[in-house]
Amino acid sequence: MVRTFRLLRWPLFLAYAVAGALALMLATPAGAALLGQDMLSFIPARLTGLPWSLPVLMVHQDPVLTLALLGICYGLNFGVGLMLAREGGA
């Protein structure tokens, strides 16, 4: 199990990084248009920002503030994931 995790830690981290970037793109008009979507959605960005994004679910703010908060939540998870991937061993 440990050896499997060592082999998969960077591909899993890369997959999370790409998924988070796409989720944040879906929450902006330009990103949604680039991805071929008609509607904006904050749901994927909220999922990639968990557990930090739970307070954002409780408080209803304007879309710009929500996007900024979700970007910060994703950044926190990205940093924790990077730290865990680096710490995984040589």
C-alpha positions as CSV (number, residue, x, y, z in Angstrom):
1,M,0.0,0.0,0.0
2,V,2.8,2.4,0.9
3,R,4.6,1.6,-2.4
4,T,1.4,2.2,-4.4
5,F,0.9,5.6,-2.7
6,R,4.5,6.5,-3.5
7,L,3.9,5.7,-7.2
8,L,0.6,7.6,-7.3
9,R,1.2,10.6,-5.1
10,W,2.3,13.0,-7.9
11,P,-0.3,11.8,-10.5
12,L,-3.0,12.2,-7.9
13,F,-1.8,15.7,-6.9
14,L,-1.6,16.7,-10.6
15,A,-5.1,15.4,-11.2
16,Y,-6.4,17.4,-8.2
17,A,-4.6,20.5,-9.4
18,V,-6.1,20.2,-12.9
19,A,-9.6,19.5,-11.5
20,G,-9.4,22.6,-9.2
21,A,-8.2,24.8,-12.0
22,L,-11.1,23.6,-14.2
23,A,-13.5,24.1,-11.3
24,L,-12.4,27.7,-10.8
25,M,-12.6,28.3,-14.5
26,L,-16.3,27.1,-14.5
27,A,-17.0,29.8,-12.0
28,T,-15.9,32.7,-14.3
29,P,-17.6,33.8,-17.5
30,A,-14.5,33.7,-19.6
31,G,-13.5,30.2,-18.2
32,A,-16.9,28.8,-18.8
33,A,-16.9,30.1,-22.4
34,L,-13.5,28.7,-23.0
35,L,-14.7,25.3,-21.7
36,G,-17.8,25.5,-23.8
37,Q,-20.3,25.8,-21.0
38,D,-23.3,28.1,-21.0
39,M,-23.9,28.5,-17.3
40,L,-21.6,29.4,-14.4
41,S,-21.3,26.9,-11.5
42,F,-19.7,27.3,-8.1
43,I,-20.5,23.7,-7.1
44,P,-17.2,22.2,-8.5
45,A,-15.2,24.9,-6.9
46,R,-16.9,24.4,-3.6
47,L,-16.1,20.7,-3.7
48,T,-12.4,21.2,-4.5
49,G,-12.3,23.7,-1.6
50,L,-13.7,21.5,1.1
51,P,-13.5,21.6,4.1
52,W,-12.5,25.3,4.0
53,S,-15.4,26.2,1.8
54,L,-18.1,25.0,4.3
55,P,-18.6,28.5,5.7
56,V,-19.1,29.8,2.2
57,L,-22.1,27.5,1.9
58,M,-23.6,29.1,5.0
59,V,-23.1,32.7,4.0
60,H,-24.6,34.1,0.8
61,Q,-22.3,36.7,-0.7
62,D,-22.0,38.3,-4.1
63,P,-20.4,36.1,-6.8
64,V,-17.1,38.0,-6.9
65,L,-16.5,37.5,-3.1
66,T,-17.6,33.9,-3.4
67,L,-15.2,33.3,-6.2
68,A,-12.4,34.9,-4.2
69,L,-13.1,32.9,-1.1
70,L,-13.3,29.6,-3.1
71,G,-10.0,30.5,-4.8
72,I,-8.4,30.9,-1.3
73,C,-10.0,27.6,-0.2
74,Y,-8.6,25.8,-3.2
75,G,-5.2,27.4,-2.6
76,L,-5.2,26.1,1.0
77,N,-6.0,22.6,-0.2
78,F,-3.4,22.8,-3.0
79,G,-0.7,23.8,-0.5
80,V,-1.6,21.0,1.9
81,G,-1.7,18.5,-1.0
82,L,1.7,19.7,-2.2
83,M,3.2,19.4,1.3
84,L,1.8,15.9,1.6
85,A,3.1,14.9,-1.8
86,R,6.6,16.1,-1.0
87,E,6.6,14.5,2.4
88,G,5.7,11.2,1.0
89,G,9.3,10.0,0.9
90,A,12.2,10.0,-1.5
